[in-house]
Amino acid sequence: MKFLKLLGSWQFWVSIILAIVIFFGLLQGTFLWLNAYTNHGVQVEVPNLNNLTLDQAIVKLEDNDLEYEIDTSKYDPKYKSYQILDIYPLIGSHVKKGRRIFIRANAKTWKPVTVPNVIGKYKYLAFSQLDLVGLKITDTIYEPSLATNTVLKLLYKGKEVEPGLTLPRFSPLTIVLAKSLAKNVSVPNFIGLNEETAKKLITENLFSIGNITYDDPAKTENNYVYYQVPAPSFIYDQGQPIDLYLSDKPLSSLREKIRELDQTFNIHKYSDSLNSVNYSHDFSKPTINHQNIPSSNETTTNNSNTHENSSHPIQLPEDNTSKKPKRLILE
């Protein structure tokens, strides 16, 4: 009864009519707002951007109230830097104002790449890794080293390149590879040098450090080389070991020990191969001419098992014995 009475009241029907009017009013207002917001019925033509520079294309798009997004991730040497390659939507298409136009343009140059760490690696593996990242080997240099056919360093425009450095893709590199060691090389003179300097020169001359024998095992500091095997100027192959005998005693007290070593290594005659070192009486203040130490590339001729040196010889000490050891003993 109450529902039927409500249907018969005029207030009920007035409310229904007002609700319908409000609903259609809101619906119409929404459509009007959407037309204004989306520029419905207002279109512009995508302009022709061919033969324009990238800067000119951007200005033209802005003049037509168009947004833009540019992709320059790839470089093709067949095209100019920043040359426009593709446009979407296509030129001549009608789009709304504010529409985003996608442009693909050529990059300025190759994208930089990171130099991989190939130092110490075998050459074929190094070539493969460098080619994979887009770096090209245009020249190869060989230097003597113990690790044959491994990479010693990389050069770019004459300067050494450290791993991790970024270079333009397809940059030309020079690779320095280790070659086999030389044979029949004259052994440098290490007599009179301290232990650290002698070891350094052995390595620089591409020999290996052999046995280190101290005259007094309890005293391993402030020692100097008083004997070496092989002897200075001996013809030897690179990579072979050189033994050093060290002491901190005056040379005069080591004469007998040097003679014993000469007999052990079958050295029976005097030699002037120690002429690059001038000793004082005490080993603690040796006078050493480092410039006269033979390098790894110098060789000497061997005539009748005797080696001659072109630098200033040291005067041999007087000795009345009939049988003279080959190694020189200096006072």
C-alpha positions as CSV (number, residue, x, y, z in Angstrom):
1,M,0.0,0.0,0.0
2,K,2.8,2.4,0.9
3,F,4.6,1.7,-2.5
4,L,1.5,2.3,-4.5
5,K,0.8,5.4,-2.5
6,L,4.4,6.6,-3.3
7,L,4.0,6.0,-7.0
8,G,0.9,8.1,-6.9
9,S,2.6,11.1,-5.3
10,W,3.9,14.0,-7.5
11,Q,7.1,14.4,-5.5
12,F,8.3,10.9,-6.6
13,W,8.0,11.7,-10.3
14,V,9.6,15.1,-9.9
15,S,12.6,13.4,-8.4
16,I,12.8,10.8,-11.2
17,I,12.7,13.6,-13.8
18,L,15.4,15.6,-12.1
19,A,17.7,12.6,-11.8
20,I,17.4,11.9,-15.6
21,V,18.1,15.6,-16.4
22,I,21.2,15.7,-14.2
23,F,22.5,12.4,-15.7
24,F,22.2,13.5,-19.3
25,G,23.7,16.9,-18.4
26,L,26.7,15.3,-16.9
27,L,27.1,13.0,-19.9
28,Q,26.9,15.8,-22.4
29,G,29.4,17.9,-20.4
30,T,31.9,15.0,-20.3
31,F,31.7,14.6,-24.1
32,L,32.3,18.3,-24.6
33,W,35.3,18.2,-22.2
34,L,36.8,15.2,-24.1
35,N,36.4,17.0,-27.4
36,A,38.2,20.0,-26.1
37,Y,41.0,18.0,-24.4
38,T,41.7,15.7,-27.3
39,N,41.4,18.4,-30.0
40,H,38.7,16.3,-31.6
41,G,38.2,17.4,-35.2
42,V,41.5,19.5,-35.1
43,Q,44.2,17.8,-37.1
44,V,47.6,18.8,-38.5
45,E,49.7,17.3,-41.3
46,V,53.0,15.6,-40.4
47,P,55.5,17.9,-42.2
48,N,58.1,16.8,-44.7
49,L,61.4,16.5,-42.7
50,N,63.5,15.0,-45.4
51,N,66.8,16.8,-46.3
52,L,66.6,18.7,-43.0
53,T,69.1,18.7,-40.2
54,L,67.9,17.3,-36.9
55,D,67.8,20.8,-35.4
56,Q,65.7,22.1,-38.3
57,A,63.3,19.1,-38.1
58,I,62.8,19.8,-34.3
59,V,61.9,23.5,-35.0
60,K,59.4,22.5,-37.7
61,L,57.7,20.0,-35.5
62,E,57.4,22.5,-32.7
63,D,55.9,25.1,-35.1
64,N,53.2,22.6,-35.9
65,D,52.4,21.9,-32.2
66,L,53.8,18.3,-32.5
67,E,55.8,16.4,-29.9
68,Y,58.8,14.3,-30.9
69,E,61.0,11.4,-29.8
70,I,64.4,10.9,-31.4
71,D,66.4,7.7,-31.6
72,T,70.2,8.0,-32.4
73,S,71.4,4.7,-31.0
74,K,72.9,3.4,-34.2
75,Y,75.5,4.7,-36.6
76,D,75.7,3.9,-40.3
77,P,78.7,5.3,-42.2
78,K,76.7,5.4,-45.4
79,Y,74.7,8.3,-44.0
80,K,75.6,11.7,-42.6
81,S,75.8,12.3,-38.9
82,Y,72.2,13.0,-37.5
83,Q,70.6,12.5,-40.9
84,I,66.9,11.6,-40.5
85,L,66.3,8.0,-41.6
86,D,62.7,7.2,-40.6
87,I,59.6,9.1,-39.4
88,Y,56.4,7.7,-37.8
89,P,53.6,8.5,-38.5
90,L,54.6,8.9,-42.1
91,I,55.0,12.3,-43.8
92,G,51.6,13.7,-44.9
93,S,49.6,11.8,-42.3
94,H,47.0,13.8,-40.4
95,V,47.4,13.7,-36.7
96,K,46.1,15.7,-33.7
97,K,48.0,18.5,-32.3
98,G,50.4,17.4,-29.6
99,R,50.8,14.0,-31.2
100,R,54.3,12.5,-30.6
101,I,56.3,11.9,-33.8
102,F,59.0,9.2,-33.7
103,I,62.2,10.0,-35.5
104,R,65.1,7.6,-36.2
105,A,68.3,9.5,-37.1
106,N,71.8,8.5,-37.8
107,A,74.2,8.8,-34.8
108,K,77.2,11.2,-34.9
109,T,79.7,8.4,-34.9
110,W,80.3,4.9,-33.6
111,K,79.2,4.2,-30.1
112,P,82.2,4.0,-27.7
113,V,83.3,0.5,-26.6
114,T,85.3,-0.6,-23.5
115,V,88.7,-2.1,-24.1
116,P,88.6,-5.7,-22.7
117,N,91.5,-7.0,-20.5
118,V,93.5,-9.2,-22.9
119,I,96.9,-8.6,-21.3
120,G,98.7,-11.9,-20.7
121,K,96.1,-13.8,-22.8
122,Y,97.0,-16.0,-25.8
123,K,96.9,-14.1,-29.0
124,Y,94.0,-15.9,-30.7
125,L,91.8,-15.4,-27.7
126,A,92.8,-11.7,-27.5
127,F,92.0,-11.2,-31.2
128,S,88.6,-12.8,-30.7
129,Q,87.7,-10.7,-27.7
130,L,88.8,-7.4,-29.4
131,D,86.9,-8.2,-32.5
132,L,83.8,-9.1,-30.5
133,V,83.6,-5.6,-29.0
134,G,84.3,-3.9,-32.3
135,L,88.0,-3.0,-32.0
136,K,90.3,-3.8,-34.9
137,I,94.0,-4.9,-34.9
138,T,95.8,-3.1,-37.7
139,D,99.5,-3.8,-36.7
140,T,101.4,-6.4,-34.7
141,I,104.7,-5.8,-32.8
142,Y,106.8,-8.6,-31.3
143,E,108.9,-8.2,-28.2
144,P,111.0,-10.9,-26.5
145,S,109.4,-12.4,-23.4
146,L,109.1,-15.6,-21.4
147,A,105.4,-16.0,-22.3
148,T,105.5,-16.6,-26.1
149,N,102.5,-15.5,-28.2
150,T,100.8,-13.8,-25.3
151,V,99.7,-10.1,-25.3
152,L,102.1,-7.7,-23.6
153,K,100.2,-4.5,-24.2
154,L,97.9,-2.6,-26.6
155,L,98.7,0.7,-28.3
156,Y,96.3,3.3,-29.7
157,K,97.8,6.1,-31.7
158,G,101.2,5.1,-30.3
159,K,100.2,5.3,-26.7
160,E,99.6,2.3,-24.4
161,V,95.9,1.5,-23.7
162,E,94.8,0.3,-20.3
163,P,91.9,-2.2,-20.0
164,G,88.6,-0.5,-19.2
165,L,89.3,2.6,-21.3
166,T,86.5,3.6,-23.8
167,L,87.4,4.1,-27.4
168,P,85.2,4.7,-30.6
169,R,84.1,1.5,-32.1
170,F,86.4,0.1,-34.9
171,S,89.3,2.1,-33.5
172,P,92.6,0.7,-34.9
173,L,94.9,-0.8,-32.3
174,T,98.5,-2.1,-32.4
175,I,99.0,-5.3,-30.4
176,V,102.3,-6.1,-28.8
177,L,102.9,-9.9,-28.6
178,A,105.7,-11.9,-26.8
179,K,108.1,-13.7,-29.1
180,S,110.4,-16.5,-28.3
181,L,113.6,-15.6,-26.4
182,A,116.9,-15.0,-28.1
183,K,119.7,-17.5,-28.1
184,N,123.5,-17.0,-27.8
185,V,123.2,-13.8,-25.8
186,S,126.2,-12.3,-23.9
187,V,125.5,-12.6,-20.1
188,P,125.7,-9.1,-18.5
189,N,128.1,-8.4,-15.6
190,F,126.3,-8.3,-12.2
191,I,129.4,-8.4,-10.0
192,G,129.4,-5.6,-7.4
193,L,125.7,-4.9,-7.6
194,N,123.4,-5.2,-4.6
195,E,120.9,-8.0,-4.6
196,E,117.9,-5.9,-5.7
197,T,119.6,-4.2,-8.6
198,A,121.1,-7.5,-9.8
199,K,117.7,-9.3,-9.8
200,K,116.1,-6.4,-11.6
201,L,118.8,-6.4,-14.3
202,I,118.5,-10.2,-14.7
203,T,114.8,-9.8,-15.4
204,E,115.2,-6.8,-17.7
205,N,117.7,-8.8,-19.8
206,L,115.1,-11.6,-20.0
207,F,117.1,-14.2,-18.0
208,S,115.5,-15.9,-15.0
209,I,116.8,-15.6,-11.4
210,G,118.5,-18.8,-10.3
211,N,119.9,-19.8,-6.9
212,I,120.8,-17.0,-4.5
213,T,123.6,-18.1,-2.2
214,Y,124.6,-15.9,0.8
215,D,128.1,-16.1,2.2
216,D,126.4,-15.9,5.6
217,P,122.8,-17.1,5.6
218,A,122.2,-15.2,8.8
219,K,123.0,-11.9,7.0
220,T,120.9,-11.4,3.9
221,E,120.9,-7.6,3.9
222,N,123.5,-5.1,2.5
223,N,125.0,-7.9,0.4
224,Y,126.7,-7.5,-2.9
225,V,127.3,-10.0,-5.7
226,Y,130.9,-11.3,-5.7
227,Y,130.3,-14.3,-8.0
228,Q,127.9,-15.2,-10.7
229,V,127.2,-18.3,-12.8
230,P,127.4,-18.2,-15.8
231,A,130.3,-15.7,-15.8
232,P,130.0,-12.3,-17.4
233,S,130.2,-12.3,-21.2
234,F,129.4,-16.0,-21.3
235,I,127.2,-16.9,-24.3
236,Y,123.9,-18.0,-23.0
237,D,120.2,-18.3,-24.0
238,Q,117.6,-15.9,-22.7
239,G,115.2,-17.4,-20.2
240,Q,117.9,-19.5,-18.5
241,P,118.7,-19.1,-14.8
242,I,121.6,-17.0,-13.5
243,D,122.9,-17.9,-10.0
244,L,124.2,-15.2,-7.7
245,Y,126.6,-15.4,-4.8
246,L,126.4,-12.6,-2.3
247,S,128.4,-11.4,0.7
248,D,128.9,-8.3,2.8
249,K,132.6,-9.0,3.5
250,P,135.5,-7.3,2.0
251,L,136.7,-8.7,-1.3
252,S,140.1,-9.6,0.0
253,S,138.6,-12.1,2.4
254,L,136.7,-13.9,-0.4
255,R,139.6,-14.7,-2.6
256,E,139.9,-18.3,-1.5
257,K,136.1,-18.8,-1.9
258,I,136.2,-17.4,-5.4
259,R,139.1,-19.8,-6.3
260,E,137.0,-22.7,-5.0
261,L,134.1,-21.6,-7.1
262,D,136.3,-21.3,-10.1
263,Q,137.5,-24.9,-9.6
264,T,133.9,-26.0,-9.1
265,F,132.8,-24.5,-12.4
266,N,136.0,-25.4,-14.3
267,I,137.2,-21.8,-14.7
268,H,141.0,-21.9,-14.8
269,K,142.1,-18.8,-16.6
270,Y,142.0,-15.1,-15.9
271,S,139.4,-13.1,-17.9
272,D,138.9,-9.4,-18.3
273,S,135.1,-9.7,-18.5
274,L,134.6,-7.8,-15.2
275,N,135.9,-4.5,-16.6
276,S,132.5,-2.8,-16.1
277,V,133.0,-2.7,-12.4
278,N,135.6,-0.8,-10.4
279,Y,135.8,-2.0,-6.8
280,S,137.2,-0.3,-3.8
281,H,138.9,-2.5,-1.2
282,D,135.5,-2.9,0.6
283,F,132.3,-4.1,-0.9
284,S,130.3,-1.7,1.1
285,K,131.2,1.2,-1.3
286,P,131.5,-0.2,-4.8
287,T,131.9,2.1,-7.7
288,I,129.6,0.8,-10.5
289,N,129.3,2.0,-14.0
290,H,125.8,0.8,-14.9
291,Q,126.1,2.1,-18.5
292,N,128.7,-0.5,-19.3
293,I,126.5,-3.4,-18.2
294,P,125.7,-5.4,-21.4
295,S,122.1,-5.5,-22.5
296,S,120.1,-8.5,-23.6
297,N,120.6,-7.7,-27.3
298,E,124.4,-7.5,-27.2
299,T,126.5,-10.6,-28.1
300,T,130.2,-11.2,-28.0
301,T,132.3,-13.5,-30.3
302,N,133.9,-16.5,-28.9
303,N,137.4,-17.2,-30.2
304,S,139.3,-20.1,-28.6
305,N,136.9,-20.0,-25.6
306,T,138.2,-16.4,-24.7
307,H,135.8,-13.4,-24.6
308,E,137.1,-9.9,-25.2
309,N,135.4,-6.8,-24.1
310,S,135.6,-3.4,-25.8
311,S,135.4,-1.2,-22.7
312,H,138.3,-0.3,-20.5
313,P,140.0,-3.4,-19.0
314,I,140.9,-3.8,-15.4
315,Q,144.6,-4.4,-14.7
316,L,145.1,-8.0,-13.6
317,P,146.5,-8.5,-10.1
318,E,150.0,-9.8,-9.7
319,D,150.1,-13.5,-9.0
320,N,153.1,-15.8,-8.9
321,T,151.1,-19.0,-9.3
322,S,151.6,-20.9,-12.5
323,K,148.0,-22.0,-12.8
324,K,145.6,-19.0,-12.8
325,P,141.9,-19.2,-12.5
326,K,139.8,-17.7,-15.2
327,R,137.7,-15.5,-12.9
328,L,139.4,-12.2,-12.0
329,I,140.0,-11.5,-8.3
330,L,140.1,-7.8,-7.5
331,E,141.7,-6.3,-4.5
